[in-house]
């Protein structure tokens, strides 16, 4: 499994699945979530409404993951995960790790060969990018150890800002990034 760190817009990535840093309502919003909903088109919102009507009447729990089609995105799938909100007191790193772990498991079940992650919870939810990166890389490595024969060949971390991409690169290289 290869890991790549990319500065750019996750909605344009030609991967099998993109991970959406969603809120529990799955109705779109700001940041990555809003960008993915806009790029995927109204069909994504309709699919999310159907998930809420049927499988997730109370919303998607923090740390869980669920998939929809990608609709107008280059990606075939959108894997929605809800990161913990540090500002709301959700400070357990296991919840954030679960976002990455559950997304990887779901991607493998979908037989995805490539997927792109944003910096889940590093934006408005207040988690330091360095901590997000460390937990994300640990989750990917753990998944690779536990599931060495699954379909995933490439995991991209697609980060909108240079500063966040630099933090991810530093952490990946074994450095300590506090921001």
N, C-alpha and C positions, 0 to 999 in steps of 0.2 A: 504494500500500500504506500503510495506516495502522498506527501503532504506538500501543499503549495500555498504560499501567502501572496495574495493579489490585492493591489489597491484598485478600487473601482466600484462599479455598480453591479450588485448581485443579480439584478433582473435581466442582464444581458448575457449571463454566463451560459455557455453551451454544455451543460452537464445534465445528467439524468434526473437529478433532484436538487432543488434549492431548499434550504431551511429558512423558514420564516420565524422571526422573533415576534410572535403574536401575543395578543393579550387573550385572556381566558374566554372572552366573548366571541373571538374569531371573526369579528366584523370589520377588520381593517382599522386603520388609525394613522398614526404618524410614523416617521422613521422608516425602517426597513419594512415593517408591516404595511404601511400605506403605499410604499413604492411597489411592493409585490402585488398588492391588490390592484393598483392602477395599471400596471403592466400586464397582468394576467387577464384583465377585463372583468365585466360584470358576472361572468360565469363563475368566477372564483367565489364571489360573495354569495351567489346562489348555492353553490356547493357547501359553503360554510354554514349557511342558514339551514340547509338540509341536515348537516351533521348535528347542529344544535337541536333541531326538531326531533331527531331520531336517537342518536347515540349519546349526545352530550347536552342534555337539557340544562344542566347546571354549569356548562362551560368546560373548557379543557383545563384540567388541574395543572398547577405549577410543576414543572419537571416532566410532564407527560408529552407525548407526541402523537400526531394523527396526520394522515396524508389525504390530499386531494389531487386531482389532475392539475397540470400546469396551465392548461388552456392556452392563452396567447403568449406565454413565456417560451423561450427556447427549451427550457427544462420540461420533461414529461410529467414530473411530480413536484408538488410543493409539500414539504413536511413542516407542519406547524408545531411549534413548541412554545411553551410559556415559561419564560425565565423568571426567577425570583426578583422582586423589587426591593432593593436594599433600603430605599427610603420608607418603605412600608414595614420595615422590620424583618423582612425575609432574608436573613443573613446566614443561613445554613449553606455552606459550600456544596453539600450533597445534593441540594435541590438544583443548583446550577450544573453540577456534573451530570445529573440525571437528564437534563435537556440534551446534552451531547450524546450520552449513552443511548437514550431511547430513540433519538433521531438516527443514530447509526444502526441500531437494531432494525428499525422500520425500513431504512434504506436497503439493508441486506434482504429483508423479507420481500421487498419490491424488486429485488434482483438488480438494483442500481449499481452501475460500475463507477459512477462519479457523482459526487455531491458537493455543494457549496454551502458553507456556514457563514453567517454574519457573526459579529461579536455579541452574542446573546447576553443581554442584561448590562452591557457596558455603556449604553447610551443613557437614556432618560431614567433607567432603573438604577443607575448609580454605582454599579460594580466597577472597580478599577480594572482597566484593560489588561494589565499584567496578570491579575488574578484570574480573569476570564481566560486568557491565553493559556496559563499554566494548567487550569482545570480541563480546558478543551483538549490540549495536547495529551494530557494524561489519559483522558477518556478514549481518545483515538488509539493510543498505544495499547491500552488495556483491551479494547475491542479487537485489535489486531492479534494480541496474544490469545484471546479466548476464541476467536473465530477466524483462524488463519486461512481457511478455505472459502470464505464467503465471497460475494461478487464484487465488493468494493475495491477498486484499484487506485482511485484518486480522491483525496479529500482536499478541497480548496477552502481557505479562509479568505473571504472576500470582504475587504474592509474599506469603508467609504473614505476615510481620511488617511493621509500620509502618516500623521502622528500615531494613529492606532495601528496601522500596518507596521510601523517601525517598532512599536512595543511588541507586537506579535513576533516579529523577526528576532528581536533581542531575546525574548523568552525561549523561542524555538532553538536559538543558538546556544542556549544554556546560561544566558545572562539573567540578571535580576532586574525586572522592570516594575517599578512601583506604581506607575500611573495607569 
